[in-house]
Amino acid sequence: MLVAIHQPQYLPWLGYLDKIDRADVFVILDTVQFKKNEWQNRNRIRTSKGCQWVTVPVLHRFGQPINEVRINPSENWAVKHVRTIEMNYARAPHRKPFLEELRAIFSLPWERLSDLNVAVLTWLLEAYGITTPLRRASEMTLREEPTDRLIDICRTVGGDSYLAGAGAAGYMDLPRFEASGIRLEVQDFRHPVYPQCYEPFMPGMAAIDLLFLCGGEALPRLRAARSAGVAFADVHEEAAGPAGPTRSETEREIS
């Protein structure tokens, strides 16, 4: 059984969904430290001026686990996000039904960031047709050391193989992991190229980009890219703990 593990992301990108689709089970790593200004509470959508961050405002303290981080109730982020997505994807042919489903999710009274992220992820997987089961690390008894934690997760779900991101060497003790008897595979993500609402094509957007534009063809395009897509650095890789993504002049932020 092939296991994939990753921190919960808000409106995750295609590389995240590709990892889930390749795996037999996906474990949401919600027990590790929350990292501000990475991908756990924000992501990017395509706009006429480049791309734009959509950010969930949170209340957190340093070192707090992701599953304890609360959403700031004083900010009207949900309405802003729906309005921003609706405006920038006005020309997307498959936007309407999916946007209404997303609007319904955002309208709920979310308290914790991880619960929101899991709900959005569950919706995305259903919309794409990805059937990989999800588990939460917070429901397991695990050791704290990063490599031990990965081994424990794989063993808990009955996995004999682990699908790591491109940065695996930076956050794992590879000899010790391999000595555990669990086989290591590394995701080689290839980004699909498809007609976006605006030119030129920009990879690395939230997965709703492909969904709104291609509808039922989104998953076939994602899978077909594994043999014919564009190599794309996994800038969303978090387990290694690199510095957060940088913002260019073509990016704005909405929270």
C-alpha positions in Angstrom: 0.0 0.0 0.0 1.4 3.4 -1.1 1.0 6.1 1.5 1.2 9.9 0.9 1.4 12.4 3.8 1.2 16.2 3.7 0.2 19.2 5.8 -3.3 20.4 5.1 -3.3 23.2 2.5 -6.0 25.8 1.7 -7.3 25.5 -1.8 -4.3 23.2 -2.7 -2.5 23.1 -6.0 -2.4 20.4 -8.6 0.8 18.8 -7.3 -1.0 18.1 -4.0 -3.9 16.5 -5.8 -1.6 14.5 -8.0 0.2 13.1 -4.9 -3.2 12.1 -3.4 -4.4 10.5 -6.7 -1.2 8.4 -6.9 -1.5 7.1 -3.3 -3.7 4.3 -1.8 -4.2 6.4 1.3 -3.5 10.0 2.1 -2.7 11.2 5.6 -3.3 14.8 6.5 -0.4 15.8 8.7 -2.3 18.3 11.0 -0.2 17.8 14.1 3.0 19.7 13.0 3.7 23.3 13.6 1.7 25.9 11.7 3.8 28.1 9.4 2.6 31.5 8.6 2.8 32.8 5.1 3.2 29.4 3.5 0.4 27.3 2.0 -1.6 26.2 5.1 -3.9 29.2 5.1 -3.4 30.7 1.6 -3.0 29.9 -2.1 -3.0 31.6 -5.5 -5.5 32.0 -8.2 -5.0 33.3 -11.8 -6.0 36.9 -12.6 -5.7 39.2 -15.5 -2.7 40.8 -13.8 -0.8 37.6 -12.9 -1.9 35.8 -9.8 -3.4 36.7 -6.5 -3.2 35.3 -3.0 -6.4 34.3 -1.2 -5.6 34.1 2.5 -7.6 32.8 5.5 -6.8 35.2 8.4 -5.9 33.2 11.5 -5.2 33.6 15.2 -2.2 31.6 16.2 0.9 31.5 18.5 4.4 30.4 17.6 4.8 26.7 17.7 1.1 25.9 17.6 0.0 22.7 15.8 -2.0 23.2 12.7 -5.0 21.4 14.1 -5.2 24.0 16.9 -5.0 27.1 14.8 -8.3 29.1 14.8 -9.7 31.3 12.0 -10.0 35.0 12.9 -13.8 35.5 13.2 -13.5 39.3 13.0 -12.6 39.3 9.3 -15.1 38.6 6.5 -12.7 36.5 4.5 -15.2 34.0 3.0 -17.3 36.6 1.2 -14.1 38.2 -0.1 -12.7 34.9 -1.4 -15.9 33.9 -3.2 -16.2 37.4 -4.8 -12.6 37.3 -5.9 -12.8 33.9 -7.4 -16.1 34.7 -9.0 -14.8 37.8 -10.7 -11.5 36.3 -11.9 -13.1 33.2 -13.3 -16.1 34.8 -14.9 -15.0 33.4 -18.3 -14.3 29.9 -17.0 -16.8 27.5 -18.7 -17.3 25.2 -15.8 -17.2 27.7 -13.0 -20.9 28.0 -12.0 -21.7 24.6 -10.4 -18.3 24.3 -8.6 -18.4 27.9 -7.4 -21.8 27.3 -5.8 -20.5 24.3 -4.0 -17.5 26.2 -2.8 -19.7 29.1 -1.7 -21.8 26.6 0.4 -18.6 25.4 2.2 -17.4 28.9 2.9 -20.8 29.9 4.3 -20.4 27.5 7.2 -19.2 28.8 10.6 -15.6 27.5 10.5 -13.6 27.8 13.7 -10.4 25.8 13.0 -8.3 26.2 9.9 -7.6 22.4 9.6 -11.3 21.6 9.5 -11.9 24.1 6.7 -8.9 22.8 4.8 -10.1 19.2 5.1 -13.6 20.2 4.0 -12.3 22.0 0.9 -10.0 19.1 0.1 -12.8 16.6 0.4 -14.9 18.7 -2.0 -12.0 19.1 -4.4 -11.4 15.3 -4.5 -15.0 14.6 -5.1 -15.2 17.2 -7.9 -12.1 15.8 -9.6 -13.2 12.2 -9.1 -10.3 11.2 -6.9 -11.3 8.4 -4.5 -8.2 8.0 -2.3 -9.3 7.8 1.4 -8.1 10.4 3.8 -6.9 10.0 7.4 -5.8 12.6 9.9 -2.5 12.3 11.8 -4.2 13.9 14.9 -6.2 10.6 15.2 -3.0 8.5 15.5 -0.4 7.9 18.2 2.9 9.0 16.7 6.4 9.8 17.7 7.6 13.4 17.4 10.8 13.0 15.5 10.1 13.7 11.8 11.4 10.4 10.3 10.0 8.3 13.2 6.6 10.1 12.6 6.5 9.2 8.9 7.4 5.5 9.8 4.7 5.4 12.4 2.1 6.9 10.1 2.9 4.3 7.3 2.7 1.5 9.8 -0.5 2.7 11.4 -2.4 2.7 8.0 -0.8 -0.5 6.9 1.5 1.0 4.3 4.6 -0.6 2.9 5.6 2.3 0.6 5.8 6.1 1.1 5.3 8.6 -1.7 7.5 11.6 -0.8 7.8 15.0 -2.3 10.8 16.3 -4.2 12.4 17.7 -1.0 12.4 14.4 0.9 16.2 14.4 1.4 15.9 17.6 3.3 13.5 16.4 6.0 14.1 12.7 6.3 16.8 10.5 7.7 16.8 8.4 4.5 19.0 5.5 5.8 16.9 5.1 8.9 13.7 5.3 7.0 14.8 2.6 4.5 16.0 0.4 7.4 12.4 0.4 8.6 11.4 -1.8 5.6 9.2 0.8 4.1 10.0 1.5 0.4 10.5 5.2 -0.6 9.1 6.6 -3.8 9.5 10.2 -4.9 6.8 12.1 -6.7 7.9 13.4 -10.1 5.1 15.9 -10.7 4.5 17.1 -14.2 2.2 20.1 -14.5 -0.5 19.9 -17.1 -0.8 22.8 -19.6 -4.3 23.9 -20.4 -6.2 27.1 -21.6 -6.5 29.5 -18.7 -8.7 32.6 -18.6 -5.7 34.7 -19.2 -2.4 34.4 -21.1 0.4 33.4 -20.8 -0.1 30.1 -19.0 1.0 30.3 -15.3 1.5 27.0 -13.4 1.2 26.5 -9.7 -2.3 27.9 -9.2 -4.9 26.5 -6.8 -6.5 23.3 -8.3 -9.8 25.1 -8.8 -8.1 26.8 -11.8 -8.0 23.5 -13.9 -11.4 22.4 -12.5 -13.2 25.6 -13.4 -11.7 25.6 -16.9 -11.8 21.9 -17.8 -14.6 20.4 -15.6 -14.8 16.6 -16.1 -11.6 16.6 -18.1 -9.6 18.0 -15.1 -8.5 14.6 -13.8 -7.7 13.0 -17.2 -5.6 16.1 -17.9 -3.8 15.8 -14.6 -3.0 12.1 -15.1 -2.0 12.6 -18.8 0.6 15.2 -17.7 2.5 12.5 -15.9 4.0 11.4 -19.2 3.6 14.6 -21.3 3.4 17.5 -18.8 5.9 20.3 -17.9 8.4 19.6 -15.1 7.6 22.0 -12.3 9.5 22.5 -9.1 7.5 21.6 -6.0 7.3 25.1 -4.5 4.5 23.8 -2.3 6.7 21.2 -0.5 6.4 22.0 3.2 7.7 19.0 5.1 11.3 20.0 4.7 10.5 23.4 6.3 12.0 25.8 3.7 11.4 29.5 3.7 7.9 30.5 2.6 7.0 31.4 -1.0 8.1 34.8 -2.2 5.7 37.3 -3.7 6.4 39.0 -7.1 5.0 42.2 -8.5 2.4 40.1 -10.3 0.9 38.8 -7.0 -1.7 40.5 -4.7 -3.3 39.3 -1.5 -6.9 39.1 -0.4 -7.9 38.1 3.1 
